[in-house]
């Protein structure tokens, strides 16, 4: 296993904007932290260190040092689409060429020659994977179970997976939403409900059990009975939603193609590159144990290199006056 140790020098850029402290992490020509500026996924482990999935492997930041993992280390592919971390700390990387599990020492790969864009782990430790062209696959550590389109209305392109407090699984697809309660499948589409669009990008479940669906035409909230639509006219910075997370205060954070919108249940606040984001095209958001928000920003690919992207960290303490 090849591990590349990357020492943190003076390439961390702190930006003071509106009295708020932002920290941006990017790939540089002189000393790299991220192995690539195109970050598709972020996960936080039990030690509160971060794992970044990029187009050129995985970058791990333990708060002091940076490490890079690639195919030479044991990954099945360097193109990382999603990351989840299980209860015992094993990392699971969904890639364009299959699935890799890393227990800190050993790399194990599964589902070769498949593309995985969504993963989740339920309370029993079962792993759920959205496998392009196959459907949903569940792994209990020993056995694999496949759920295909014949088991529900649609399952060909899984974009996101969320599990609510009752253990019900919610699958976002490019054709709507499928719900699986362990026995029955229920489907929701824009034509027969108030989903803003059938093209689902992200799902989050709040502490009241409401489901929030990010689409390419705004956000749809579902309380199991009623649907509520949110669009740019309501306060979103853009109708194209890439990511949704919910913090410990119940505030909902939406990553869009025009920055980040935060909704506290009554009012909206938007943050853009004018406030300190690397750029306004957000790919994903995570929140660490200290409440810091981590934003992966999309980079521009010119055929040679990825520029303009990276990860912005925002110290939530300095955001107190905004909500």
C-alpha positions in Angstrom: 0.0 0.0 0.0 1.4 3.3 -1.1 0.6 6.3 1.1 1.7 9.7 0.2 2.1 12.1 3.1 1.4 15.6 2.4 2.4 18.2 4.9 0.2 21.3 5.5 2.3 24.4 4.7 1.2 27.8 3.9 -1.3 26.9 1.2 -4.4 27.2 3.4 -6.1 30.4 2.5 -8.2 32.1 5.2 -10.7 34.6 3.9 -12.4 37.1 6.2 -15.7 38.1 4.8 -18.5 39.9 6.7 -16.8 39.0 9.9 -16.9 35.3 9.1 -13.9 32.9 8.9 -13.6 30.7 5.9 -10.8 28.2 5.1 -10.3 27.0 1.6 -8.4 23.9 0.6 -7.2 23.5 -3.0 -4.7 21.7 -5.1 -1.6 24.0 -5.8 1.3 23.7 -8.1 3.9 23.7 -5.4 2.5 21.6 -2.6 -0.7 19.5 -2.9 -3.2 18.9 -0.2 -6.2 17.6 -2.2 -5.0 15.2 -4.9 -7.5 16.8 -7.2 -9.7 19.9 -7.2 -12.8 18.0 -8.4 -14.2 16.6 -5.2 -17.3 14.5 -5.6 -17.8 13.2 -2.0 -16.8 14.0 1.6 -17.1 11.7 4.7 -16.1 12.2 8.3 -14.9 9.3 10.4 -15.2 8.6 14.1 -12.0 10.5 14.8 -13.5 13.6 13.0 -11.0 13.4 10.2 -12.1 13.9 6.7 -12.0 11.7 3.5 -12.4 13.5 0.2 -13.3 11.5 -2.9 -12.0 13.1 -6.1 -11.4 12.4 -9.8 -7.9 11.3 -9.0 -8.2 9.2 -5.8 -8.9 9.8 -2.2 -7.5 12.6 0.1 -7.5 12.0 3.8 -7.0 14.9 6.2 -6.6 14.1 9.9 -6.5 17.7 11.0 -2.8 18.0 10.7 -1.5 15.9 7.8 -2.8 15.0 4.3 -2.6 11.5 2.8 -3.4 10.4 -0.7 -4.8 7.0 -1.8 -5.1 5.8 -5.4 -5.3 2.6 -7.4 -1.7 2.0 -6.5 -2.8 2.0 -2.9 -5.6 -0.5 -3.4 -8.6 1.5 -4.8 -10.5 -0.2 -7.6 -10.7 3.1 -9.4 -9.4 6.7 -8.9 -12.7 8.2 -9.8 -14.6 8.4 -6.5 -18.3 9.1 -6.6 -19.4 8.5 -3.0 -18.1 7.5 0.4 -19.7 6.1 3.5 -18.1 5.0 6.8 -19.5 2.2 8.9 -19.8 1.8 12.7 -16.4 0.1 13.0 -14.7 2.7 10.9 -14.3 0.9 7.6 -14.4 3.2 4.6 -16.5 2.3 1.6 -15.7 4.0 -1.7 -18.1 3.9 -4.6 -16.3 4.4 -7.9 -16.8 4.3 -11.6 -15.4 0.8 -11.7 -16.8 -0.8 -8.6 -16.7 -0.7 -4.8 -13.7 -0.7 -2.5 -13.7 -1.3 1.3 -10.7 -0.1 3.4 -10.4 -1.2 7.1 -7.2 0.9 7.7 -4.9 -1.8 6.5 -6.5 -4.0 3.9 -8.3 -3.0 0.7 -11.1 -5.2 -0.6 -13.0 -4.6 -3.8 -16.4 -5.8 -4.9 -18.8 -5.3 -7.9 -16.1 -4.9 -10.5 -17.0 -3.0 -13.6 -20.0 -1.3 -12.2 -20.6 2.4 -11.4 -21.8 3.3 -8.0 -23.1 6.8 -7.2 -25.1 6.4 -4.0 -24.6 4.4 -0.7 -26.1 4.3 2.8 -25.8 2.1 5.9 -28.8 1.1 8.0 -29.0 0.6 11.7 -28.3 -3.2 11.4 -25.1 -2.4 9.5 -26.4 -3.5 6.1 -24.9 -1.5 3.2 -27.2 -0.3 0.4 -25.7 0.6 -3.0 -27.2 2.3 -6.0 -25.5 0.4 -8.9 -26.0 2.0 -12.4 -27.8 -0.3 -14.8 -28.5 -2.9 -12.1 -30.6 -1.3 -9.4 -30.2 -1.4 -5.6 -27.8 -4.0 -4.0 -27.8 -4.8 -0.3 -24.8 -6.3 1.4 -25.1 -7.8 5.0 -21.4 -8.6 5.2 -21.8 -12.0 3.8 -24.7 -12.1 1.3 -25.7 -9.8 -1.5 -29.3 -9.1 -2.4 -30.3 -7.3 -5.7 -33.5 -5.3 -6.2 -34.1 -4.7 -9.8 -36.7 -2.7 -11.8 -39.1 -5.6 -11.6 -39.2 -5.2 -7.8 -40.3 -1.5 -8.0 -41.3 0.9 -10.7 -37.8 2.1 -11.5 -34.3 1.4 -10.4 -31.9 2.0 -13.2 -30.1 5.1 -12.1 -29.9 5.6 -8.3 -28.6 9.1 -7.5 -29.1 9.2 -3.7 -30.2 7.0 -0.7 -31.5 8.0 2.7 -32.8 5.9 5.6 -35.3 7.4 8.0 -35.7 6.7 11.8 -38.2 3.8 11.0 -35.6 2.1 8.8 -37.5 2.9 5.6 -35.2 3.4 2.7 -35.7 6.2 0.2 -34.0 6.0 -3.2 -33.7 9.1 -5.4 -33.4 8.3 -9.1 -33.4 10.1 -12.4 -37.1 9.0 -12.7 -38.5 9.9 -9.3 -38.4 8.5 -5.8 -38.8 4.9 -4.6 -39.6 4.0 -0.9 -38.9 0.6 0.5 -40.3 -0.3 4.0 -38.7 -3.8 4.0 -41.7 -5.4 2.3 -43.4 -3.0 0.0 -42.3 -0.5 -2.6 -43.9 2.9 -3.1 -43.1 5.2 -5.9 -43.5 9.0 -6.3 -43.2 11.0 -9.4 -43.7 14.6 -10.4 -46.8 13.5 -12.4 -48.7 12.1 -9.4 -47.3 14.1 -6.5 -45.8 17.5 -5.9 -42.2 16.4 -6.5 -40.8 19.4 -8.3 -39.0 17.1 -10.8 -38.4 13.4 -11.3 -34.6 14.1 -11.5 -33.6 13.6 -7.8 -30.1 14.6 -6.8 -30.2 14.3 -3.0 -32.3 13.3 0.0 -32.2 14.3 3.7 -34.5 13.4 6.6 -35.0 15.9 9.4 -35.6 15.2 13.1 -39.3 15.4 12.6 -39.3 12.8 9.9 -39.8 15.1 7.0 -38.1 14.1 3.8 -36.4 16.7 1.7 -35.7 16.0 -1.9 -33.3 18.0 -4.0 -34.1 18.1 -7.7 -33.1 20.1 -10.8 -36.2 22.2 -10.3 -36.1 23.1 -6.6 -36.8 21.3 -3.3 -39.7 19.1 -2.4 -40.6 18.5 1.3 -42.7 15.4 2.2 -44.2 14.9 5.7 -45.7 11.5 4.7 -49.0 13.2 3.9 -48.4 16.6 2.4 -45.9 17.9 -0.1 -44.4 21.4 0.0 -42.4 22.9 -2.9 -39.5 25.4 -2.5 -38.0 27.2 -5.4 -35.8 30.2 -6.1 -38.8 32.6 -5.7 -39.1 31.2 -2.1 -35.5 31.9 -1.1 -33.3 29.2 -2.7 -30.3 30.7 -4.5 -30.9 28.4 -7.4 -33.4 25.7 -8.4 -30.6 23.2 -9.3 -29.9 21.4 -6.0 -26.8 19.2 -5.6 -26.8 18.4 -1.8 -28.9 18.7 1.4 -27.7 18.4 5.0 -29.3 19.2 8.3 -27.4 20.6 11.3 -28.0 19.9 15.0 -30.2 23.0 15.2 -32.5 21.8 12.5 -31.2 24.3 9.9 -31.3 22.9 6.4 -28.4 23.6 4.1 -28.8 23.3 0.3 -25.9 23.2 -2.1 -26.9 24.7 -5.4 -25.2 25.9 -8.6 -25.4 29.5 -7.2 -24.0 29.0 -3.8 -25.4 27.7 -0.5 -28.8 28.4 0.9 -29.7 27.9 4.6 -33.3 27.5 5.7 -34.1 27.8 9.4 -37.8 26.9 8.9 -38.8 30.6 8.5 -36.2 32.5 6.7 -33.5 31.9 4.1 -29.8 33.0 4.0 -27.6 32.6 1.0 -23.8 32.3 1.0 -21.7 32.7 -2.2 -18.2 33.3 -3.3 -18.6 36.9 -2.1 -18.7 35.5 1.4 -15.7 33.2 1.0 -16.7 30.0 -1.0 -14.2 29.0 -3.6 -16.9 29.1 -6.1 -20.7 28.9 -6.3 -21.1 25.5 -7.8 -21.5 23.2 -4.8 -21.2 19.5 -5.2 -21.7 18.2 -1.7 -21.9 19.4 1.9 -21.0 17.6 5.2 -21.0 18.9 8.8 -18.4 17.7 11.3 -18.8 17.1 15.1 -17.9 20.7 15.9 -20.6 22.0 13.6 -18.1 23.1 10.9 -19.6 23.0 7.4 -17.5 21.5 4.6 -18.4 22.4 1.0 -17.0 20.7 -2.1 -17.0 23.1 -5.0 -17.1 22.1 -8.6 -14.0 22.8 -10.7 -13.8 23.6 -14.3 -12.2 20.9 -16.5 -10.3 22.2 -19.5 -9.2 18.8 -20.8 -5.9 19.0 -19.0 -6.4 20.0 -15.4 -9.2 20.8 -13.0 -9.1 24.4 -11.8 -11.3 26.6 -9.6 -12.6 23.9 -7.4 -11.7 22.4 -4.0 -13.2 22.4 -0.5 -14.3 25.3 1.6 -14.5 24.9 5.4 -16.8 27.3 7.3 -16.5 27.9 11.1 -20.1 27.8 12.2 -19.3 29.9 15.3 -18.9 32.9 13.0 -22.2 32.3 11.4 -24.2 32.8 14.6 -25.5 36.3 13.6 -27.0 34.9 10.4 -29.5 32.5 12.0 
